[in-house]
Amino acid sequence: MLRETSPDTPSQINLLDPTIFQWEIDRGSVWSATGRALAACFAIPCLILGGFLVFWAIGEATSHRITLGLSLVFMVILNVALGSLIYRKYWSDDSFYNSDPVVSKIISGYLFLILSIAMYLIAVLGVVDGNTHSGPEWVRYFCGILSNNTLDYLLASPSPIHPQHAFATLAVSVLRFLLSFTVFGTLSFAFASVFTAKHKLTGSNLDTWAYLFSPAFWLNNNLVRQTSVMVKEYGREKAIPTFIQVKQNEIKRVGGGYRYLIKQFFRHLLLPLKTVWHAYHEANRHEQPIHNFQGNWYTRLDATQVPFVDGMSEIIDFAARSFPEKRKEFVLVFSDTDFYGASVVLDLVDQDDNAFTYRWKVWGVQGGSSMTGRLYRDYFDSRFFADTPKRLFVQLKLLT
C-alpha cells in the first residue's frame, strides 16, 4: 500500500501526495553558488543558440528550403500546444491542479524552442538585411542581442548584420522582447535564488521536485529540510513541526530525473492534434458521477448502485487526494484515448470471463510501485466500448 504522507526516507517519497509541507533549502557554499550563477549565465542562452544551430546544421546538411518548411510546421505545432496549455492552466477548469508545477516547466520549454526556431527563420529568410550570411555570423549577431549589445563593446567590433528597413527593426524588436521575457527573466530568478542563504517553500512534494529543476540548482546538491506539515484543525490550517531532511539529488532520483518532464513535454505537444482528430472521429469519452459511501466508491448504472471493488476503489481514493478538500462526490471522466486533464492511466494486464484487471503505475514512487483494480464485464463491457480498451485514461472532476 502506498504511504499517505511523505516519510523520512527518499525511496518512499511520493510525488503525487497532495499534502502541503513547508520546506527550507540550503544555499550551499559560496563557491558552488557562484558556479551555479555562472552556469546559468552561459547555459540558458546556450540552450536557445544550441537549438538554432541544430536547425541550421540540418539545413546545411540537407536543404534550407526543406528545413524551413519543417520549421514552420513545427513552429505552428509548438504555438498551438503552448496556447492550449496556457489557456487550460489559467482560464480553464481544475484539470492541471495535480501537475501544475510540471506544466509550468513545459511552458518554459516550449518558449525556448519557439525562440530557437524564430532565430532560424529570421536567418534563413534574410529578414534583417535581406542578405545571406554564414552560421557563425548569425551566432555572432544573436549573441549580441542576447548580451544586449554588451558583446559588441567587449569585442570592439560590431556585427556586420544590421536591420535595413522598418519590418526588420520590428522583427528584431519582437525577438528582443521574447528573449527578455524568457532568458533575462530566468536569469534574474537564478541570481535571486543563488544569493539567498535559505529558500523557503510551501507546497507539495511535486512542487518541491519541480522547483529543484530550476537552472539555479543545476550544479549543486542542496540540503532540503521539511520543517512542518500543514493540517486542518477545527476548520483552520495549522503547521505541525516535522524533522525530515534529504539531499536534493535524492528527491530528483525519486522523481526519475528529467524523463518525466520530457515525456510530458511530448505528450502535451501532440495532444492538440490528437484532440482535433478524436473530436472529428467522435472519440469514446464518457462521464459517470461517482460517490463515496462508507469508505467505498459507487456509481449508478441503470438505476443500480455499482461498487468499485478489488482495488479500483483504492485507486480512486488515491487520485482524489489531488483536490484541496476531501470530497465524497466526483465525476469520473474516462476514455480509451488521451485527453487534457487525464492524470490516471490504467493499463490492461489481465482479463477473464468475469472481469478486466487494470494497473496504474503511479508516478513519483520509486521502483514503479503500482496499484491494480478490477472492472466487471456485467457493467463495464459493451456499455461504453465496443472492444476492451488496452489503456484507459481517467480524470476526476468536481461534481457541479
C-alpha positions as CSV (number, residue, x, y, z in Angstrom):
1,M,0.0,0.0,0.0
2,L,1.3,3.5,-0.9
3,R,2.1,5.7,2.0
4,E,-0.3,8.5,2.9
5,T,2.3,11.1,3.8
6,S,5.9,11.8,2.9
7,P,8.0,9.5,5.1
8,D,11.6,10.1,6.2
9,T,13.4,8.1,3.5
10,P,13.8,9.4,-0.1
11,S,13.0,6.0,-1.5
12,Q,9.4,6.3,-0.2
13,I,8.7,10.0,-1.2
14,N,5.6,10.1,-3.3
15,L,5.4,13.0,-5.8
16,L,1.6,12.7,-6.1
17,D,0.9,13.2,-2.4
18,P,-1.1,16.5,-2.3
19,T,-0.1,17.1,1.4
20,I,1.2,20.7,1.8
21,F,4.6,20.9,3.5
22,Q,6.9,23.8,4.4
23,W,10.5,23.4,3.2
24,E,13.9,25.0,3.7
25,I,16.5,24.6,1.0
26,D,20.1,25.5,2.0
27,R,22.2,27.5,-0.5
28,G,25.4,25.6,0.0
29,S,28.9,27.0,-0.2
30,V,29.7,30.4,-1.7
31,W,31.9,28.7,-4.4
32,S,29.0,26.4,-5.5
33,A,26.6,29.4,-5.6
34,T,29.0,31.4,-7.8
35,G,29.4,28.4,-10.1
36,R,25.7,28.0,-10.4
37,A,25.3,31.7,-11.2
38,L,27.9,31.5,-14.0
39,A,26.4,28.2,-15.3
40,A,23.0,29.8,-15.5
41,C,24.5,32.8,-17.4
42,F,26.1,30.5,-20.0
43,A,23.7,27.6,-20.1
44,I,20.4,29.4,-20.6
45,P,21.5,31.4,-23.7
46,C,23.4,28.4,-25.0
47,L,20.1,26.4,-24.9
48,I,18.5,28.8,-27.3
49,L,21.6,29.2,-29.5
50,G,22.0,25.4,-29.5
51,G,18.5,24.9,-30.8
52,F,19.2,27.5,-33.6
53,L,22.5,25.7,-34.5
54,V,20.7,22.3,-34.7
55,F,18.2,23.7,-37.3
56,W,21.0,25.5,-39.1
57,A,23.1,22.3,-39.3
58,I,20.2,20.3,-40.6
59,G,19.6,22.9,-43.2
60,E,23.2,22.9,-44.3
61,A,23.3,19.1,-44.4
62,T,20.1,18.8,-46.4
63,S,18.4,21.8,-47.8
64,H,17.4,25.1,-46.1
65,R,14.2,25.1,-48.1
66,I,13.1,21.8,-46.8
67,T,14.2,22.6,-43.2
68,L,12.4,26.0,-43.5
69,G,9.1,24.2,-44.3
70,L,9.5,21.7,-41.5
71,S,10.5,24.5,-39.1
72,L,7.3,26.5,-40.0
73,V,5.2,23.4,-39.4
74,F,6.9,22.7,-36.1
75,M,6.5,26.3,-35.1
76,V,2.8,26.1,-35.6
77,I,2.5,22.9,-33.6
78,L,4.5,24.5,-30.8
79,N,2.4,27.6,-30.7
80,V,-0.8,25.6,-30.7
81,A,0.5,23.4,-27.8
82,L,1.7,26.4,-25.9
83,G,-1.7,28.2,-26.3
84,S,-3.6,25.2,-25.3
85,L,-1.6,24.7,-22.1
86,I,-1.7,28.4,-21.2
87,Y,-5.5,28.5,-21.7
88,R,-6.1,25.4,-19.7
89,K,-3.7,26.4,-16.9
90,Y,-5.1,29.9,-16.3
91,W,-8.6,30.0,-17.7
92,S,-10.0,26.5,-17.8
93,D,-11.1,24.0,-15.2
94,D,-9.0,22.3,-12.5
95,S,-7.6,19.7,-14.9
96,F,-4.0,20.6,-14.1
97,Y,-4.2,21.0,-10.4
98,N,-2.1,17.9,-9.7
99,S,0.6,18.6,-12.3
100,D,0.7,22.4,-12.3
101,P,4.4,22.7,-11.4
102,V,5.4,20.3,-14.2
103,V,3.1,22.1,-16.7
104,S,4.9,25.4,-15.8
105,K,8.2,23.8,-16.8
106,I,6.8,22.5,-20.0
107,I,5.6,26.0,-21.0
108,S,9.1,27.4,-20.4
109,G,10.5,24.6,-22.7
110,Y,8.1,25.5,-25.5
111,L,9.1,29.2,-25.2
112,F,12.8,28.2,-25.6
113,L,12.1,26.1,-28.6
114,I,10.0,28.7,-30.2
115,L,12.8,31.3,-29.8
116,S,15.3,28.9,-31.4
117,I,13.1,28.4,-34.4
118,A,12.3,32.1,-34.6
119,M,16.1,32.8,-34.9
120,Y,16.4,30.2,-37.6
121,L,13.5,31.6,-39.6
122,I,15.0,35.2,-39.3
123,A,18.3,33.9,-40.5
124,V,17.1,31.8,-43.5
125,L,14.5,34.3,-44.7
126,G,17.0,37.2,-44.6
127,V,14.6,39.2,-42.5
128,V,17.2,41.5,-41.0
129,D,19.1,42.9,-44.1
130,G,18.0,40.8,-47.0
131,N,21.4,39.2,-47.4
132,T,22.7,35.6,-46.8
133,H,25.2,35.1,-44.0
134,S,27.1,32.2,-42.6
135,G,26.1,30.3,-39.4
136,P,29.0,31.9,-37.3
137,E,27.9,35.4,-38.4
138,W,24.4,34.7,-37.3
139,V,25.6,33.3,-34.0
140,R,27.7,36.4,-33.5
141,Y,24.6,38.6,-34.2
142,F,22.3,36.7,-31.9
143,C,24.9,36.7,-29.1
144,G,24.9,40.4,-29.4
145,I,21.2,40.5,-28.9
146,L,21.3,38.0,-26.0
147,S,24.0,40.2,-24.3
148,N,22.1,43.4,-25.0
149,N,25.0,44.6,-27.2
150,T,27.5,44.1,-24.4
151,L,29.4,41.7,-26.6
152,D,29.9,44.4,-29.2
153,Y,31.5,46.7,-26.7
154,L,33.8,43.9,-25.4
155,L,35.0,42.8,-28.8
156,A,35.1,46.4,-30.1
157,S,33.7,45.2,-33.4
158,P,30.0,45.3,-34.1
159,S,28.2,42.5,-36.0
160,P,28.1,43.0,-39.8
161,I,24.4,42.3,-39.7
162,H,22.1,45.3,-39.3
163,P,18.4,45.9,-39.8
164,Q,17.8,47.7,-43.1
165,H,14.1,48.6,-43.0
166,A,11.2,49.1,-40.7
167,F,9.9,45.5,-40.9
168,A,13.4,44.2,-40.0
169,T,13.5,46.5,-37.0
170,L,10.1,45.4,-35.8
171,A,11.1,41.7,-36.2
172,V,14.3,42.2,-34.2
173,S,12.4,44.2,-31.5
174,V,9.9,41.4,-31.1
175,L,12.8,38.9,-30.8
176,R,14.4,41.1,-28.2
177,F,11.2,41.3,-26.2
178,L,10.8,37.5,-26.2
179,L,14.4,37.0,-25.2
180,S,14.0,39.5,-22.4
181,F,10.8,37.7,-21.2
182,T,12.4,34.3,-21.1
183,V,16.2,34.5,-20.8
184,F,16.5,37.5,-18.7
185,G,13.6,36.5,-16.5
186,T,15.0,33.1,-15.9
187,L,18.5,34.6,-15.2
188,S,17.1,37.0,-12.7
189,F,15.3,34.1,-10.9
190,A,18.6,32.2,-10.9
191,F,20.6,35.0,-9.4
192,A,17.9,35.7,-6.8
193,S,17.9,32.0,-5.8
194,V,21.7,31.7,-5.8
195,F,22.5,34.5,-3.4
196,T,19.8,33.7,-0.9
197,A,21.0,31.8,2.2
198,K,17.8,29.7,2.5
199,H,15.0,29.2,0.2
200,K,11.6,28.8,1.9
201,L,9.0,27.0,0.0
202,T,5.4,25.9,0.7
203,G,3.9,23.2,-1.4
204,S,3.6,19.5,-2.2
205,N,6.3,17.0,-3.0
206,L,5.7,17.7,-6.7
207,D,6.1,21.5,-6.1
208,T,9.5,20.9,-4.5
209,W,10.7,18.4,-7.1
210,A,9.8,20.9,-10.0
211,Y,11.4,23.8,-8.1
212,L,14.7,21.9,-7.8
213,F,14.8,21.5,-11.6
214,S,15.2,25.3,-12.0
215,P,18.6,26.4,-13.5
216,A,19.6,28.0,-10.2
217,F,20.1,24.5,-8.7
218,W,21.7,22.6,-11.7
219,L,25.2,22.4,-10.2
220,N,24.6,21.7,-6.6
221,N,23.2,19.1,-4.2
222,N,21.4,21.2,-1.7
223,L,20.1,20.0,1.7
224,V,16.3,20.0,1.7
225,R,14.6,20.2,5.1
226,Q,10.9,19.5,5.6
227,T,10.1,21.8,8.5
228,S,6.4,21.3,9.0
229,V,3.3,19.8,7.6
230,M,0.1,21.8,7.1
231,V,-3.1,20.2,8.6
232,K,-6.6,21.4,9.2
233,E,-7.8,21.5,12.7
234,Y,-11.3,22.8,13.6
235,G,-11.5,24.4,10.2
236,R,-8.2,26.3,10.4
237,E,-4.8,25.4,8.9
238,K,-2.1,24.6,11.4
239,A,1.6,23.8,10.9
240,I,2.9,20.8,12.8
241,P,6.7,20.6,13.0
242,T,8.5,17.8,11.3
243,F,12.1,16.9,11.2
244,I,12.9,15.3,7.8
245,Q,15.9,16.2,5.6
246,V,17.1,14.8,2.3
247,K,19.5,15.7,-0.4
248,Q,18.3,17.5,-3.5
249,N,19.6,14.7,-5.8
250,E,17.8,12.1,-3.8
251,I,14.5,13.9,-4.4
252,K,15.3,14.2,-8.1
253,R,16.2,10.5,-8.3
254,V,12.9,9.5,-6.7
255,G,11.2,11.6,-9.4
256,G,13.1,9.9,-12.2
257,G,15.2,12.9,-13.3
258,Y,14.2,14.6,-16.5
259,R,12.4,11.6,-18.0
260,Y,9.0,12.6,-16.7
261,L,9.4,16.2,-17.9
262,I,10.5,15.0,-21.4
263,K,7.6,12.6,-21.6
264,Q,5.0,15.2,-20.6
265,F,6.7,17.7,-23.0
266,F,6.0,15.5,-26.0
267,R,2.6,14.3,-24.7
268,H,1.3,17.9,-24.5
269,L,2.9,18.7,-27.8
270,L,0.8,16.1,-29.6
271,L,-2.4,16.4,-27.5
272,P,-3.8,19.3,-29.6
273,L,-3.5,17.2,-32.7
274,K,-5.0,14.2,-31.0
275,T,-7.8,16.3,-29.6
276,V,-8.8,17.5,-33.1
277,W,-8.6,14.0,-34.6
278,H,-10.6,12.4,-31.8
279,A,-13.3,15.2,-31.9
280,Y,-13.6,14.6,-35.7
281,H,-13.9,10.8,-35.2
282,E,-16.1,11.1,-32.1
283,A,-13.7,9.6,-29.5
284,N,-15.2,7.4,-26.8
285,R,-15.1,9.8,-23.8
286,H,-17.6,9.1,-21.1
287,E,-18.6,10.7,-17.8
288,Q,-20.0,8.9,-14.8
289,P,-20.9,10.5,-11.4
290,I,-19.4,8.6,-8.5
291,H,-19.9,8.9,-4.8
292,N,-18.3,7.6,-1.7
293,F,-20.4,5.6,0.9
294,Q,-18.8,4.1,4.0
295,G,-15.3,4.2,2.5
296,N,-16.2,2.7,-0.9
297,W,-16.8,4.3,-4.2
298,Y,-20.0,3.6,-6.2
299,T,-21.6,4.7,-9.5
300,R,-25.1,4.4,-10.8
301,L,-25.8,2.3,-13.9
302,D,-29.4,1.7,-15.0
303,A,-30.8,2.6,-11.5
304,T,-28.3,0.2,-9.9
305,Q,-25.7,1.1,-7.4
306,V,-22.5,-0.5,-8.7
307,P,-19.5,-0.6,-6.4
308,F,-15.9,-0.3,-7.4
309,V,-14.1,-3.3,-5.8
310,D,-10.9,-5.3,-5.8
311,G,-8.6,-2.4,-5.7
312,M,-10.4,0.1,-8.0
313,S,-11.9,2.0,-5.1
314,E,-8.4,2.5,-3.6
315,I,-7.2,3.9,-7.0
316,I,-10.0,6.4,-7.0
317,D,-9.1,7.3,-3.3
318,F,-5.5,7.9,-4.3
319,A,-6.4,10.0,-7.4
320,A,-8.9,12.1,-5.4
321,R,-6.2,13.2,-3.0
322,S,-5.1,15.8,-5.5
323,F,-8.0,18.0,-4.6
324,P,-7.5,20.5,-1.8
325,E,-10.6,19.4,0.1
326,K,-11.8,15.9,0.7
327,R,-14.9,15.3,-1.4
328,K,-17.3,12.4,-1.5
329,E,-18.7,13.1,-5.0
330,F,-16.9,13.4,-8.3
331,V,-17.4,13.0,-12.0
332,L,-15.3,10.2,-13.4
333,V,-14.2,11.0,-16.9
334,F,-12.7,8.2,-18.9
335,S,-11.7,7.4,-22.4
336,D,-9.6,4.9,-24.5
337,T,-7.7,7.9,-25.9
338,D,-5.6,10.6,-24.2
339,F,-7.2,14.0,-23.3
340,Y,-6.3,17.1,-21.4
341,G,-6.6,16.6,-17.6
342,A,-6.2,12.8,-17.6
343,S,-3.9,12.1,-14.7
344,V,-4.5,8.4,-14.2
345,V,-3.5,5.9,-17.0
346,L,-4.7,2.4,-16.5
347,D,-3.1,-0.5,-18.5
348,L,-4.9,-3.7,-19.1
349,V,-2.8,-6.5,-17.6
350,D,-5.3,-9.4,-17.4
351,Q,-8.9,-10.4,-18.2
352,D,-11.1,-13.4,-17.6
353,D,-14.8,-14.3,-18.2
354,N,-15.9,-12.1,-15.3
355,A,-13.6,-9.0,-15.2
356,F,-10.7,-7.0,-16.6
357,T,-7.7,-6.2,-14.4
358,Y,-6.1,-2.8,-14.9
359,R,-2.9,-1.5,-13.4
360,W,-1.9,2.1,-12.6
361,K,1.8,2.6,-12.4
362,V,1.8,5.6,-10.0
363,W,4.4,8.2,-10.9
364,G,6.6,9.5,-8.2
365,V,7.0,6.3,-6.2
366,Q,10.5,4.8,-6.6
367,G,10.6,1.3,-8.0
368,G,7.5,1.7,-10.2
369,S,5.0,0.9,-7.4
370,S,1.6,0.2,-8.9
371,M,-2.0,-0.3,-7.9
372,T,-4.3,-2.8,-9.6
373,G,-8.1,-2.9,-9.8
374,R,-10.9,-4.9,-11.5
375,L,-13.8,-3.8,-13.6
376,Y,-16.5,-6.4,-14.1
377,R,-17.9,-7.2,-17.5
378,D,-21.5,-7.1,-16.4
379,Y,-21.2,-3.3,-16.0
380,F,-18.2,-2.1,-18.0
381,D,-18.0,-4.1,-21.2
382,S,-20.0,-3.1,-24.3
383,R,-21.9,-0.4,-22.4
384,F,-19.1,2.0,-23.0
385,F,-16.6,0.5,-25.5
386,A,-17.1,-1.8,-28.5
387,D,-13.7,-3.5,-27.7
388,T,-11.9,-3.9,-24.5
389,P,-9.5,-0.9,-24.2
390,K,-5.9,-1.8,-23.8
391,R,-5.4,1.5,-21.9
392,L,-7.9,3.8,-20.1
393,F,-7.2,7.5,-19.5
394,V,-9.1,8.8,-16.4
395,Q,-9.7,12.1,-14.8
396,L,-11.6,13.1,-11.7
397,K,-13.6,16.3,-11.8
398,L,-15.6,18.1,-9.2
399,L,-19.3,17.5,-9.3
400,T,-21.1,20.8,-10.0
